[in-house]
């Protein structure tokens, strides 16, 4: 699993920490950004050959529009996008491309990690 590269973008440090702990259990060391600017810096400094397989992102970020970050990612990378937010699906289903939409009230961080692990095994 060490070849699996994950970026977590979430202003909620508790969520980032829980996702990080769950991924680390599987020997996956994600990069974490708590703001949009941090996310852009990480993405900009990541060579294409080392791009992220999965990006877990919240829509509500303190300094950037999460939709714009997702659009940027889809233009530049082939990463799979998991939107993990408290927002409702209907609001965002036509605003950007993503692979999974998960409401934080319905899915735990462990369930998000399990989606990644199952999907990655298929590749």
N, C-alpha and C positions, 0 to 999 in steps of 0.2 A: 504493500500500500504506500510505500514511501514516494512513489512517483506521482501520487495524487496531490495536486496543488489546489488549495482553497483560499479564497479571500473572503473575509467577513467584514461587511460594512454596516455598522449599527451604532447609533448614538447611545443606546442602552448598554452600559458596560457590564451589567449583570447578564444580559443575553449573550453578549460577545464572550464573556467568561465561561458561561455554560456550554456554548457551542465549542469553544476552544478546548475545554476539559473533555468533552465527548470525543472530539476528533483526536486529541492527544492519546486517548485510551487506545485508539487504533493506529498509533504511531504516525499520525498525520499532524504536521505542524503548520497551522494556517497563519496567514498574515492577517492582521486586524487593523481596521481603520474605524475610528469613531466619528469622523466627519467626512464630508464630501471632498474637502481639500486633501485630507490624508489619503483618501481612496485614489484621487487623481494622481497624487505623487507616487503612490505604490504602483499604479498601473503604468504610468509614464516611465518609471525606472525598471520595469520588468521586461526583459528581452522577449521577443515573440517566441523564441524556442523554449522559454520557461513560463509561458502564459498559464494562467489558472485554468484548471479543468472546470471548477465550479466557483461561482461568486454568489454568496448569500448576502442579500441586501435588504435593508429597510427602505421604505419610501420616504418616511419623514426623517430628514437629517437636519441638523441645526443650521447648516450654512449653504446647502446645495439642494437642488431638486433631485430626488432619487430617480425620477423618470429620465431626466437628462443624463444622469450617470449611466443608466442602463442603455440608453440610446448610444452613448459614446462607446460603451463596452461592445455592443453589437456591431458597431461600425469597424472597430479596430481588432477585435478578438473573436475567437470561436468558443469562448467560455459558455458553459451552461449557466443560466441565471435562475436563482431561486429567490423570489420575493418573499420575505418573511416580515410581516407587518401586522399591526392591529387594524389596518384599514380594510374596507370591504372590497371584495373581488370585483364586483360590478363596476365600481368607479374606475378601475384601471385596466380592465380586460382588453380595451382597444387602444390604449395609450402608448404601449411599448411592447417589444417582443421579449418574452421570457419563457422559461421551460417549466417552471413550477410556481404556483402562487399558494402560499400557506399563511393562514391567519394564526397569529400567536395565541389567540384564545382557543384554537382547535388543535394545534400541533406543538409538541414539546421540542426543545432542542435535540433530544435523542431521536425523535421521529424524523427531524430534518437530516441528521447525520445518517440515519438508516436509508433515507431516499438516495443520498449520495453514494453510499456503499453499494446498494443494490444496483443502481444505475452504472456505477463505475465497473462493477464486475461484468456487465454485459459488453463493455467496450473491448 
